[in-house]
Amino acid sequence: MELFTHTFPNGIRLIHHKTLSPVGHCGLMINTGSRDEKESEHGMAHFIEHVIFKGTQKRKTYHILSRIDDVGGELNAYTTKEETCIYASFLMQDYDRALELLHDITFNSTFPAKELEKEKEVIIDEINSYKDNPSELIIDDFEELIFNKDPMGRNILGTPEMLTTFEQKDIKKFIRNNYHTDQMVICSVGQMEPAKVLRIASKYFKDVPANHRTQKRPITLPYQPRSMDKKMDTFQSHIVLGNVAYDLDHPKRFGLLLLNNIIGGPGMNSRLNMALREKNGIAYNIESIYTPYYGTGIFCIYFGTDEENINRSLRIVHRELKRLRETRLGKLQLHNAVRQLKGQITIANENRENLMLSIGKSYMMYNKVDSLEETYQKIDSITSEDLMHIANEVFDPALLSYLIYRQS
């Protein structure tokens, strides 16, 4: 995979991968998210993701939304705990149109008071919708549990009470303090020569005033295992257990990624899916999740089951975790696990939008992007002994936290 990179004097970086497809994808990724909010700003990063589409110095909401839709493309955005991204998909002939729009809504949004009030109601509906989905809500509540009072534990959406306090001046202050040009990456995939991509990107982003980040994110608070039961008006019980885990720079993160795939990854043959669903028929949805962050990370296992099967399900989960802590994978088991993970990564990269977002995040965090071959080498280097060591660190029963939504 050939990648073209460039850094503008203001610190904004550009990364482009040329493909043969007439469909292009580009995005502006910003290294700021909900963990960068002060307590009085809870929900601000996500709120801004919504309201940047509500008017600029030269466009109203309709013209922003129609700019890409009118030519058959798509405009979208998302917010995580650590990043905000605005991105678009389009025919390559509309590349200039897309990049100009990303610049306009990021740097020229006016945040009209009337639009802010309307969007607050939209987000409150989004929060309420989220509360109606316990299988997603419990993951946020679990992060709040294990990160306790740290900003990492706050959910991304915020609260209705906090949202109502946000004004235009608060938004502009957050952007001024957190939208740093040296933490921005323009990521691009499509059938266009790098020289032309650079020419278009320069036209819109080269002269953005520099605003560099001057301090690192604070280290998260020390972890202590915690457990909590909640009564919920649901048709089944929901359970999450897990631990803090390796951060974005940890050399063992690829080992935990492989271990996560073995225990509860997307494959139907994951150990927990086979044990809980296929062999015992006591759960429908089972998954494990490993998410590395700056300075910390999280590993957790989620499943839903009937109230009377909670203890039995937990015994099975602990049995599978114990197997990984005490029994080395055989040569064939390790070979198959490695092959499965490499296949999943390769197939995911065939989705060009996913690829655009992936290279953008990697370049933002590491200032480089590993090729598939380099990624394969890191996965191939993992041994059975490595996996046992990681399992004993992350799956230590004494370090696990628990959150259970019990049927009321």
C-alpha positions in Angstrom: 0.0 0.0 0.0 1.6 3.2 -1.2 0.9 6.3 1.0 1.6 9.9 0.3 2.1 12.1 3.3 2.6 15.8 3.8 2.7 18.2 6.8 1.6 21.9 6.4 3.5 24.6 8.3 0.5 24.9 10.7 0.9 21.3 11.7 -2.1 19.8 9.9 -1.0 16.5 8.3 -2.2 14.9 5.1 -2.2 11.2 4.2 -3.5 9.8 0.9 -3.8 6.4 -0.6 -4.3 6.2 -4.3 -6.8 3.4 -5.5 -8.4 2.5 -8.8 -11.9 3.1 -7.6 -13.9 6.1 -8.9 -15.4 6.5 -5.4 -13.4 8.6 -3.0 -13.4 9.0 0.7 -11.8 11.8 2.7 -12.0 12.9 6.3 -10.7 15.4 8.8 -9.6 13.6 12.0 -9.0 15.6 15.2 -7.3 14.2 18.2 -9.9 15.4 20.8 -12.9 13.7 22.3 -15.0 13.3 25.4 -12.0 12.6 27.7 -10.7 16.1 26.9 -13.8 17.8 28.4 -13.8 19.5 31.7 -16.6 18.4 34.1 -18.7 21.4 33.1 -18.2 20.5 29.4 -19.5 16.9 29.7 -21.0 16.1 26.2 -19.4 19.1 24.5 -17.3 17.2 22.0 -20.3 15.2 20.8 -22.5 18.3 20.8 -20.0 20.1 18.5 -20.0 17.1 16.1 -23.7 17.7 15.7 -23.8 21.5 15.5 -20.9 22.1 13.0 -23.5 21.1 10.3 -25.9 23.8 11.4 -24.5 26.8 9.5 -21.3 28.5 8.5 -20.4 32.0 7.4 -21.6 31.3 3.9 -24.0 28.3 4.2 -27.1 27.4 6.1 -27.9 23.9 7.3 -29.7 22.9 4.1 -26.8 23.9 1.9 -24.3 22.0 4.1 -26.3 18.8 4.0 -27.1 19.1 0.3 -23.6 19.9 -0.8 -22.5 16.3 -0.9 -25.9 14.6 -1.1 -26.7 16.5 -4.3 -24.0 14.6 -6.1 -24.9 11.2 -4.6 -22.3 11.3 -1.9 -22.6 10.9 1.9 -21.5 13.3 4.7 -21.0 12.0 8.2 -19.2 12.5 11.5 -18.5 10.7 14.8 -17.1 11.3 18.2 -15.2 8.9 20.5 -13.5 9.3 23.9 -10.3 10.5 22.1 -11.2 11.7 18.6 -13.6 13.6 16.4 -13.9 12.9 12.7 -15.9 14.6 9.9 -15.8 12.6 6.7 -17.4 12.1 3.3 -17.8 9.6 0.5 -18.3 10.8 -3.1 -17.3 10.3 -6.8 -13.8 11.4 -7.4 -14.8 14.3 -9.6 -16.3 15.9 -6.5 -13.1 15.7 -4.4 -12.6 19.4 -4.3 -16.2 20.0 -3.3 -15.9 17.5 -0.4 -12.6 18.9 1.0 -13.8 22.5 0.8 -16.9 21.5 2.7 -14.9 19.8 5.5 -12.8 22.9 5.8 -15.8 25.2 5.9 -17.8 23.4 8.6 -14.7 22.8 10.8 -13.3 26.3 10.7 -16.2 28.6 9.7 -19.2 27.3 11.6 -21.3 30.0 13.3 -23.4 27.9 15.7 -26.6 29.9 15.5 -28.4 30.0 18.8 -31.7 28.8 17.4 -30.0 25.8 15.8 -28.2 25.0 19.0 -31.5 24.8 20.9 -33.0 22.5 18.3 -30.0 20.2 18.3 -30.1 19.9 22.0 -33.5 18.3 21.7 -32.2 15.9 19.0 -29.3 14.8 21.3 -31.6 14.4 24.3 -33.7 12.0 22.1 -30.5 10.2 21.2 -29.6 9.8 24.9 -33.1 8.5 25.6 -32.8 6.1 22.7 -29.5 4.9 24.0 -31.1 4.2 27.4 -33.6 2.0 25.7 -30.7 -0.3 24.5 -29.2 -1.9 27.6 -26.7 -4.0 25.7 -25.0 -0.7 24.6 -25.7 1.3 27.7 -24.1 -1.2 30.0 -20.7 -0.8 28.2 -20.7 2.9 29.0 -21.8 2.3 32.5 -19.0 -0.3 32.9 -16.4 2.2 31.8 -17.8 4.7 34.2 -17.5 2.0 36.9 -13.9 1.1 36.3 -12.6 4.6 35.5 -14.6 5.9 38.5 -14.3 9.7 38.6 -11.8 10.0 35.8 -12.9 11.8 32.6 -12.3 8.5 30.7 -15.4 7.2 32.6 -17.8 9.8 31.3 -20.1 8.7 28.5 -19.7 10.5 25.2 -23.3 11.8 24.8 -23.4 13.8 28.0 -26.5 14.5 30.0 -29.7 16.4 29.2 -29.0 18.7 32.2 -25.5 19.6 31.0 -26.5 20.0 27.4 -29.1 22.7 28.3 -26.2 24.9 29.7 -24.1 25.0 26.5 -24.0 28.3 24.6 -22.2 29.6 21.6 -19.3 31.0 23.6 -18.8 27.6 25.4 -18.5 25.9 22.0 -16.0 28.4 20.6 -13.9 28.1 23.8 -13.8 24.3 23.6 -12.7 24.4 20.0 -10.1 27.0 20.7 -8.7 24.9 23.6 -8.9 21.5 21.9 -9.0 21.7 18.1 -5.2 21.9 17.7 -3.8 22.0 14.2 -0.9 19.7 15.0 -3.5 17.1 16.1 -5.4 17.2 12.8 -5.1 14.7 9.9 -6.7 15.0 6.5 -7.1 11.3 5.4 -7.9 10.4 1.8 -8.5 7.4 -0.3 -9.3 7.5 -4.0 -8.3 7.5 -7.7 -6.3 10.7 -7.7 -2.6 11.5 -8.0 -1.0 12.7 -4.8 0.2 16.0 -6.4 -3.4 16.9 -7.1 -4.6 15.9 -3.7 -1.9 18.1 -2.2 -2.9 21.0 -4.4 -6.5 20.8 -3.4 -5.8 20.3 0.3 -3.3 23.2 0.3 -6.0 25.5 -1.1 -8.2 25.0 1.9 -6.0 24.0 4.8 -2.5 25.5 4.3 -3.4 28.9 5.7 -5.4 27.8 8.7 -3.8 29.6 11.7 -1.6 27.4 13.7 -2.9 26.3 17.1 -0.6 23.7 18.6 -1.2 21.5 21.6 1.1 22.5 24.5 0.5 19.7 27.0 -0.3 16.0 27.1 -3.5 14.4 28.3 -3.5 13.7 32.0 -2.8 10.2 33.2 -5.9 8.3 34.3 -6.6 7.7 38.0 -5.3 4.4 39.5 -7.6 1.4 38.9 -9.4 -0.5 41.7 -11.7 -3.5 40.9 -15.4 -2.6 41.6 -18.7 -4.5 41.3 -22.2 -3.2 40.9 -25.7 -4.7 40.4 -28.6 -2.6 39.0 -32.2 -3.5 38.7 -33.4 -2.8 35.1 -36.8 -3.1 33.4 -35.5 -5.5 30.7 -36.5 -8.9 29.3 -33.1 -10.4 30.1 -30.2 -9.7 32.3 -27.0 -8.1 31.0 -23.5 -8.7 32.3 -20.1 -7.1 31.7 -16.9 -8.1 33.4 -13.4 -6.8 32.6 -10.3 -5.0 33.6 -8.1 -2.0 32.5 -5.7 -3.1 29.7 -2.8 -2.1 27.6 -2.6 1.4 26.0 -2.0 2.5 22.4 1.8 2.3 22.7 2.1 -1.0 24.7 4.1 -3.7 23.0 1.6 -6.4 24.1 -1.4 -4.8 22.5 -1.3 -7.0 19.5 -1.1 -10.1 21.8 -4.2 -8.9 23.6 -5.9 -8.2 20.3 -5.3 -11.8 19.3 -6.4 -13.1 22.7 -9.6 -11.0 22.5 -10.4 -12.5 19.1 -9.9 -16.0 20.5 -12.1 -15.5 23.6 -15.0 -13.5 22.2 -14.2 -11.9 18.9 -16.6 -11.6 15.9 -16.0 -15.1 14.7 -18.8 -17.5 15.5 -16.2 -20.0 16.6 -14.9 -17.8 19.5 -14.6 -19.7 22.7 -17.3 -17.9 24.6 -19.7 -18.1 21.7 -19.1 -21.9 21.5 -19.4 -22.4 25.2 -22.4 -20.1 26.1 -24.4 -20.3 22.9 -23.6 -23.3 20.9 -22.9 -25.9 23.6 -25.3 -24.6 26.4 -27.8 -22.4 24.6 -28.0 -19.9 27.5 -27.0 -16.7 25.6 -27.7 -15.1 22.3 -25.2 -12.2 22.2 -21.7 -12.7 23.5 -18.7 -10.6 22.7 -15.4 -9.4 24.2 -14.0 -6.0 23.5 -10.4 -4.6 23.7 -10.0 -0.9 23.2 -6.6 0.8 23.7 -6.5 4.5 24.6 -3.8 7.0 25.3 -2.2 5.9 28.6 -4.8 3.2 29.4 -7.1 0.7 27.8 -10.0 -1.6 28.6 -10.9 -5.2 28.1 -14.4 -6.5 28.8 -16.7 -9.4 28.1 -20.4 -8.8 27.5 -23.3 -11.2 27.4 -27.0 -11.3 27.9 -28.9 -14.2 29.5 -31.9 -15.0 31.6 -31.8 -14.2 35.3 -31.6 -17.8 36.4 -28.6 -18.4 34.1 -26.3 -15.6 35.4 -24.3 -17.6 37.8 -24.0 -20.6 35.4 -22.9 -18.3 32.6 -20.3 -16.6 34.8 -18.9 -20.0 35.8 -18.5 -20.9 32.1 -16.8 -17.5 31.4 -14.4 -18.0 34.2 -13.6 -21.5 33.1 -12.7 -20.3 29.6 -10.5 -17.5 31.1 -8.8 -19.9 33.4 -8.0 -22.2 30.4 -6.3 -19.3 28.7 -4.3 -18.5 31.8 -3.2 -22.0 32.5 -3.0 -23.9 29.2 -0.9 -22.9 26.2 -2.4 -22.9 22.8 -1.2 -25.8 20.7 0.7 -25.1 17.5 -2.3 -25.6 15.3 -4.6 -23.6 17.6 -2.2 -20.7 17.5 -1.8 -21.0 13.7 -5.6 -20.9 13.2 -6.1 -18.0 15.5 -3.4 -16.0 13.8 -4.7 -16.8 10.4 -8.3 -15.8 11.5 -7.2 -12.4 12.8 -5.0 -11.6 9.7 -8.0 -12.5 7.5 -10.3 -10.2 9.4 -7.9 -7.3 9.2 -7.4 -7.8 5.5 -11.1 -8.1 4.7 -11.8 -5.0 6.7 -9.2 -3.0 4.7 -11.2 -3.9 1.5 -13.8 -1.4 2.7 -12.2 1.8 1.5 -14.1 4.0 3.9 -12.8 1.9 6.8 -9.3 2.0 5.3 -9.5 5.8 5.0 -10.5 6.1 8.7 -7.9 3.5 9.8 -4.9 5.2 8.1 -6.1 8.5 9.4 -6.2 7.4 13.0 -2.9 5.5 12.8 -1.2 8.6 11.2 -2.7 10.8 13.9 -1.6 8.6 16.8 1.8 7.3 15.5 2.7 9.5 12.6 3.0 6.4 10.5 0.9 3.6 9.1 2.0 -0.1 9.2 1.5 -2.0 6.0 -0.4 -5.2 6.0 2.9 -7.1 5.8 4.2 -5.2 8.9 1.0 -5.9 10.8 1.2 -9.6 9.8 4.8 -9.8 11.1 3.7 -8.4 14.5 0.8 -10.9 14.7 3.0 -13.8 13.5 5.6 -13.0 16.2 3.1 -13.7 19.0 3.8 -17.0 20.8 1.6 -19.2 23.0 3.8 -18.2 26.0 3.1 -14.5 25.2 -0.7 -15.2 25.2 -0.5 -17.0 28.5 1.4 -14.2 30.1 -1.1 -11.6 28.8 -4.0 -13.7 30.0 -2.5 -13.9 33.5 -2.1 -10.1 33.6 -5.4 -9.1 32.1 -7.7 -11.9 33.1 -6.5 -12.2 36.7 -9.7 -12.9 38.7 -8.6 -10.5 41.5 -8.5 -7.6 39.1 -11.8 -8.1 37.3 -14.7 -5.7 37.8 -18.4 -6.6 37.3 -21.6 -4.8 36.3 -24.9 -6.7 36.1 -28.2 -5.3 34.9 -30.7 -7.7 36.6 -34.3 -8.1 35.5 -36.6 -6.1 37.8 
